[in-house]
């Protein structure tokens, strides 16, 4: 079970890193172009996704800690 939690946590970390890179790219596009509303909306969506992934990671870490304490 602990291995599965670690795998899920690593997947979330990877997804978060990918989202952060996409956010950087979009912000650069947004600044260099005419401040397109579609890009702004995508930036907001990615920021929400990153926040959710951070919450997921915290939850997984807490769950893993509880599991380790019981073992």
HELIX and SHEET records of a PDB file:
HELIX    1   1 UNK A    2  UNK A   32  1                                  31    
HELIX    2   2 UNK A   37  UNK A   70  1                                  34    
END                                                                             
